[in-house]
Amino acid sequence: MVSSSDILNAKILIVDDQKANVLLLERMLRGAGYVSITSTTDPTQVCKLHRKNRYSLILLDLQMPVMDGFQVMESLKEIE
């Protein structure tokens, strides 16, 4: 069985090109007790970060410049 401590220690990555959205999500998650939160405003860095950290959850904006969320998901398929 998964404990609440395991859930709150899950590795989470926030990806959004708008810094205000990133800050809001970070604040909300930390307020809920999550402790392992990483974020980026650069979608091209997601695969590199995931290879290094193996996130349990990636919160991904779908509309971003350079690389949209759907393209990021396709790139993540190559890792998993």
C-alpha positions in Angstrom: 0.0 0.0 0.0 1.2 3.5 -0.8 1.5 5.8 2.2 0.7 9.5 2.2 4.4 10.1 2.8 5.2 8.3 -0.4 2.7 10.4 -2.3 3.9 13.7 -0.9 7.5 12.7 -1.7 6.7 11.9 -5.4 8.8 13.7 -7.9 6.8 16.3 -9.8 7.8 18.3 -12.8 5.9 21.5 -13.8 6.2 22.6 -17.4 4.7 25.9 -18.5 6.1 28.8 -20.6 4.4 31.3 -18.3 6.4 31.8 -15.1 3.3 33.0 -13.3 1.6 29.6 -13.9 4.7 27.8 -12.7 4.9 29.8 -9.5 1.2 29.3 -8.8 1.3 25.5 -9.3 4.5 25.3 -7.1 2.8 27.3 -4.4 -0.3 25.2 -4.5 1.6 21.9 -4.5 3.9 22.9 -1.7 0.9 24.2 0.3 -0.6 20.7 -0.1 2.5 19.2 1.3 4.4 18.0 -1.8 8.2 18.4 -1.3 9.9 17.2 -4.5 8.9 19.8 -7.1 10.9 20.8 -10.1 9.8 23.3 -12.8 10.9 24.6 -16.2 9.6 27.1 -18.7 11.6 25.4 -21.5 9.8 22.4 -23.0 12.9 21.3 -24.8 14.5 20.4 -21.4 11.7 18.0 -20.3 13.2 14.8 -21.7 16.7 15.6 -20.3 15.2 16.4 -16.9 13.0 13.2 -17.0 16.0 11.0 -17.9 17.8 12.4 -14.9 15.0 12.5 -12.3 12.4 10.0 -13.5 9.3 12.0 -12.4 6.2 10.4 -11.0 4.1 13.2 -12.5 4.6 15.8 -15.2 2.2 18.7 -15.3 2.5 19.9 -18.8 1.1 23.0 -20.6 -0.2 22.1 -24.0 0.2 25.4 -25.7 3.9 26.6 -25.6 6.2 28.1 -28.2 9.0 26.1 -29.8 7.5 22.8 -28.7 3.9 22.2 -27.7 2.8 19.8 -25.0 1.8 17.1 -27.5 5.3 17.2 -29.0 6.8 16.9 -25.5 4.6 13.8 -24.9 5.7 12.2 -28.1 9.4 12.8 -27.1 8.7 11.3 -23.7 7.4 8.1 -25.3 10.9 7.4 -26.6 12.2 7.4 -23.0 9.5 5.2 -21.5 
